[in-house]
């Protein structure tokens, strides 16, 4: 992580690359080119280490192809955790390689816990953990981490660095899945509002949005954006517009573009009038683009799909 | 995991050990006896591997002392993740050692995601992941996993095994922390209710409770309890009583006893009339009990603290 405020860093990357795309690094065996599978099995047999090795080589190839043409990458932690500590090692090496290439990393782990436990997650993904002698040991040092705010302020504040901008979070507000309304859309009684909000919240997601805005106050960078972002799915554009009014200085991380059904216009529904404040994720659409043709040039196919996504977003 | 329904297995363990206590295996450098710290530094220097090594030896000593005298253990994943893949390896070895001793493992990871991503978390903690050749690779095979239901049904159902009872979950309903009410206590409009519920939910946590009850229907074991449990903090006993009426067949995992201020009576507020359906967690109160005396017999101190907790709970 650089010394810049993470929101400014992300904004600068967007201006430099002319892209608001985030590439989801969500490897799965079924998405891997055969050449990588064969090489990993030859080296490690049919093991978790082989999967982890193939994941890492896949990511390195993808990162080499897309660095400089996207705003960020977003590894999905679950894909790696399924292969135990070997998978986690591949996740670590992926994050380090992205940093080497200057690509901001949004770790999609959706963590949520309280107090000292939340601090341990913060140490793992954004900070440093204490060693046995009271020294500190380096963590993953990602720029951003997705978190779940169901536990309230106690489950969010420990993730925020004492120095605003030194590591940021994206709090789940309105997720892109069909059943996200089970809880997020529920209608609230009158006179319910989040901390420091000036109007009533109508639905649970609006209350969460008010809290996100509150948590991010006094934490803006030079770009006018804060280090407390929000996850707002592309599949609910009307809600994104409403949520923008509640979170004017918040970066929206937008999943649900492409495969899940959100169009470019849907994905940009929550954009600010100055054209800032939204990054749009695509995972399978980029990293598995090679499956539509051949696996000869899987990294080139990813780059071509990213270019097409950038064009699609720019035209919307 | 045995072939038994996890709720029946937990119930049988409670009957055999005469304990409803769950011991939180939440190691931190500051909680480790000096002898373990010195040995780990001598072997591995001031590194993450040294921390992981000391954590594992601490847990093995604790497990040897408490096995047969508690209902379950609950490792807090964050404590291990703070030390990267080395920490995760210690977590894996801890879970395997607990299984060897016949102690049910509740993995406290509070995961929450949707669809295939949630399936990867299920594979990591409760199931098996696909290898490169389409074979399956063993996961951690814990009995239970804590999860966060903010994403709705799409974020819960993928965690449930097709065969009810083959791995269970505890969904966060009312957490023990002071700010849990930020979202969980919000008042709902009239006529809001969870799936298949017969009465209105007054607060978000009640809606979540109705959903938990719904998700667990048709998934009960011989004990009459389901594999969809709920986290209900000891610090909110009045709410626990109310939540029990909404979740009659649900096991409550109760944090907040002891250090966080919940008494034995508070912790048991949600118990069923047949005396079933509650397990009570204590972490620091057990594993750091040695700090009140000396570290000469830290495992003995843990066992004595567990015995005292069992007596306290039995008298309440």
HADDOCK unambig.tbl for C-alpha pairs under 7 A between the chains (distance, minus, plus):
assign (segid A and resid 29 and name CA) (segid B and resid 131 and name CA) 6.82 0.50 0.50
assign (segid A and resid 29 and name CA) (segid B and resid 132 and name CA) 5.49 0.50 0.50
assign (segid A and resid 37 and name CA) (segid B and resid 132 and name CA) 6.37 0.50 0.50
assign (segid A and resid 46 and name CA) (segid B and resid 131 and name CA) 6.48 0.50 0.50
assign (segid A and resid 46 and name CA) (segid B and resid 132 and name CA) 6.49 0.50 0.50
assign (segid A and resid 46 and name CA) (segid B and resid 133 and name CA) 6.83 0.50 0.50
assign (segid A and resid 47 and name CA) (segid B and resid 131 and name CA) 6.68 0.50 0.50
assign (segid A and resid 48 and name CA) (segid B and resid 131 and name CA) 6.90 0.50 0.50
assign (segid A and resid 48 and name CA) (segid B and resid 137 and name CA) 6.82 0.50 0.50
assign (segid A and resid 51 and name CA) (segid B and resid 131 and name CA) 6.63 0.50 0.50
assign (segid A and resid 51 and name CA) (segid B and resid 132 and name CA) 6.25 0.50 0.50
assign (segid A and resid 78 and name CA) (segid B and resid 117 and name CA) 6.04 0.50 0.50
assign (segid A and resid 78 and name CA) (segid B and resid 120 and name CA) 5.40 0.50 0.50
assign (segid A and resid 78 and name CA) (segid B and resid 121 and name CA) 5.37 0.50 0.50
assign (segid A and resid 79 and name CA) (segid B and resid 117 and name CA) 6.86 0.50 0.50
assign (segid A and resid 79 and name CA) (segid B and resid 120 and name CA) 5.79 0.50 0.50
assign (segid A and resid 81 and name CA) (segid B and resid 121 and name CA) 6.97 0.50 0.50
assign (segid A and resid 81 and name CA) (segid B and resid 124 and name CA) 5.86 0.50 0.50
assign (segid A and resid 82 and name CA) (segid B and resid 120 and name CA) 5.39 0.50 0.50
assign (segid A and resid 82 and name CA) (segid B and resid 121 and name CA) 6.16 0.50 0.50
assign (segid A and resid 82 and name CA) (segid B and resid 123 and name CA) 5.58 0.50 0.50
assign (segid A and resid 82 and name CA) (segid B and resid 124 and name CA) 3.96 0.50 0.50
assign (segid A and resid 82 and name CA) (segid B and resid 129 and name CA) 5.99 0.50 0.50
assign (segid A and resid 82 and name CA) (segid B and resid 139 and name CA) 6.91 0.50 0.50
assign (segid A and resid 83 and name CA) (segid B and resid 124 and name CA) 6.62 0.50 0.50
assign (segid A and resid 83 and name CA) (segid B and resid 129 and name CA) 6.99 0.50 0.50
assign (segid A and resid 84 and name CA) (segid B and resid 124 and name CA) 6.66 0.50 0.50
assign (segid A and resid 85 and name CA) (segid B and resid 85 and name CA) 4.79 0.50 0.50
assign (segid A and resid 85 and name CA) (segid B and resid 88 and name CA) 5.42 0.50 0.50
assign (segid A and resid 85 and name CA) (segid B and resid 89 and name CA) 5.39 0.50 0.50
assign (segid A and resid 88 and name CA) (segid B and resid 85 and name CA) 5.43 0.50 0.50
assign (segid A and resid 89 and name CA) (segid B and resid 85 and name CA) 5.40 0.50 0.50
assign (segid A and resid 110 and name CA) (segid B and resid 112 and name CA) 6.62 0.50 0.50
assign (segid A and resid 111 and name CA) (segid B and resid 111 and name CA) 6.67 0.50 0.50
assign (segid A and resid 112 and name CA) (segid B and resid 110 and name CA) 6.59 0.50 0.50
assign (segid A and resid 117 and name CA) (segid B and resid 78 and name CA) 6.03 0.50 0.50
assign (segid A and resid 117 and name CA) (segid B and resid 79 and name CA) 6.86 0.50 0.50
assign (segid A and resid 120 and name CA) (segid B and resid 78 and name CA) 5.39 0.50 0.50
assign (segid A and resid 120 and name CA) (segid B and resid 79 and name CA) 5.78 0.50 0.50
assign (segid A and resid 120 and name CA) (segid B and resid 82 and name CA) 5.38 0.50 0.50
assign (segid A and resid 121 and name CA) (segid B and resid 78 and name CA) 5.35 0.50 0.50
assign (segid A and resid 121 and name CA) (segid B and resid 81 and name CA) 6.96 0.50 0.50
assign (segid A and resid 121 and name CA) (segid B and resid 82 and name CA) 6.16 0.50 0.50
assign (segid A and resid 123 and name CA) (segid B and resid 82 and name CA) 5.58 0.50 0.50
assign (segid A and resid 124 and name CA) (segid B and resid 81 and name CA) 5.85 0.50 0.50
assign (segid A and resid 124 and name CA) (segid B and resid 82 and name CA) 3.98 0.50 0.50
assign (segid A and resid 124 and name CA) (segid B and resid 83 and name CA) 6.61 0.50 0.50
assign (segid A and resid 124 and name CA) (segid B and resid 84 and name CA) 6.66 0.50 0.50
assign (segid A and resid 129 and name CA) (segid B and resid 82 and name CA) 5.97 0.50 0.50
assign (segid A and resid 129 and name CA) (segid B and resid 83 and name CA) 6.96 0.50 0.50
assign (segid A and resid 131 and name CA) (segid B and resid 29 and name CA) 6.80 0.50 0.50
assign (segid A and resid 131 and name CA) (segid B and resid 46 and name CA) 6.48 0.50 0.50
assign (segid A and resid 131 and name CA) (segid B and resid 47 and name CA) 6.69 0.50 0.50
assign (segid A and resid 131 and name CA) (segid B and resid 48 and name CA) 6.91 0.50 0.50
assign (segid A and resid 131 and name CA) (segid B and resid 51 and name CA) 6.62 0.50 0.50
assign (segid A and resid 132 and name CA) (segid B and resid 29 and name CA) 5.46 0.50 0.50
assign (segid A and resid 132 and name CA) (segid B and resid 37 and name CA) 6.36 0.50 0.50
assign (segid A and resid 132 and name CA) (segid B and resid 46 and name CA) 6.50 0.50 0.50
assign (segid A and resid 132 and name CA) (segid B and resid 51 and name CA) 6.25 0.50 0.50
assign (segid A and resid 133 and name CA) (segid B and resid 46 and name CA) 6.84 0.50 0.50
assign (segid A and resid 137 and name CA) (segid B and resid 47 and name CA) 7.00 0.50 0.50
assign (segid A and resid 137 and name CA) (segid B and resid 48 and name CA) 6.81 0.50 0.50
assign (segid A and resid 139 and name CA) (segid B and resid 82 and name CA) 6.91 0.50 0.50
assign (segid A and resid 150 and name CA) (segid B and resid 150 and name CA) 6.47 0.50 0.50
assign (segid A and resid 150 and name CA) (segid B and resid 183 and name CA) 6.29 0.50 0.50
assign (segid A and resid 151 and name CA) (segid B and resid 175 and name CA) 6.70 0.50 0.50
assign (segid A and resid 151 and name CA) (segid B and resid 180 and name CA) 4.98 0.50 0.50
assign (segid A and resid 152 and name CA) (segid B and resid 179 and name CA) 5.41 0.50 0.50
assign (segid A and resid 152 and name CA) (segid B and resid 180 and name CA) 5.18 0.50 0.50
assign (segid A and resid 152 and name CA) (segid B and resid 181 and name CA) 6.88 0.50 0.50
assign (segid A and resid 152 and name CA) (segid B and resid 182 and name CA) 5.01 0.50 0.50
assign (segid A and resid 152 and name CA) (segid B and resid 183 and name CA) 6.09 0.50 0.50
assign (segid A and resid 153 and name CA) (segid B and resid 179 and name CA) 5.85 0.50 0.50
assign (segid A and resid 154 and name CA) (segid B and resid 177 and name CA) 6.96 0.50 0.50
assign (segid A and resid 154 and name CA) (segid B and resid 179 and name CA) 5.79 0.50 0.50
assign (segid A and resid 175 and name CA) (segid B and resid 151 and name CA) 6.71 0.50 0.50
assign (segid A and resid 177 and name CA) (segid B and resid 154 and name CA) 6.98 0.50 0.50
assign (segid A and resid 179 and name CA) (segid B and resid 152 and name CA) 5.42 0.50 0.50
assign (segid A and resid 179 and name CA) (segid B and resid 153 and name CA) 5.86 0.50 0.50
assign (segid A and resid 179 and name CA) (segid B and resid 154 and name CA) 5.81 0.50 0.50
assign (segid A and resid 180 and name CA) (segid B and resid 151 and name CA) 4.98 0.50 0.50
assign (segid A and resid 180 and name CA) (segid B and resid 152 and name CA) 5.21 0.50 0.50
assign (segid A and resid 181 and name CA) (segid B and resid 152 and name CA) 6.91 0.50 0.50
assign (segid A and resid 182 and name CA) (segid B and resid 152 and name CA) 5.02 0.50 0.50
assign (segid A and resid 183 and name CA) (segid B and resid 150 and name CA) 6.30 0.50 0.50
assign (segid A and resid 183 and name CA) (segid B and resid 152 and name CA) 6.11 0.50 0.50
assign (segid A and resid 187 and name CA) (segid B and resid 188 and name CA) 5.96 0.50 0.50
assign (segid A and resid 187 and name CA) (segid B and resid 189 and name CA) 5.49 0.50 0.50
assign (segid A and resid 188 and name CA) (segid B and resid 187 and name CA) 5.97 0.50 0.50
assign (segid A and resid 188 and name CA) (segid B and resid 188 and name CA) 4.06 0.50 0.50
assign (segid A and resid 188 and name CA) (segid B and resid 189 and name CA) 4.69 0.50 0.50
assign (segid A and resid 189 and name CA) (segid B and resid 187 and name CA) 5.48 0.50 0.50
assign (segid A and resid 189 and name CA) (segid B and resid 188 and name CA) 4.67 0.50 0.50
assign (segid A and resid 189 and name CA) (segid B and resid 189 and name CA) 4.04 0.50 0.50
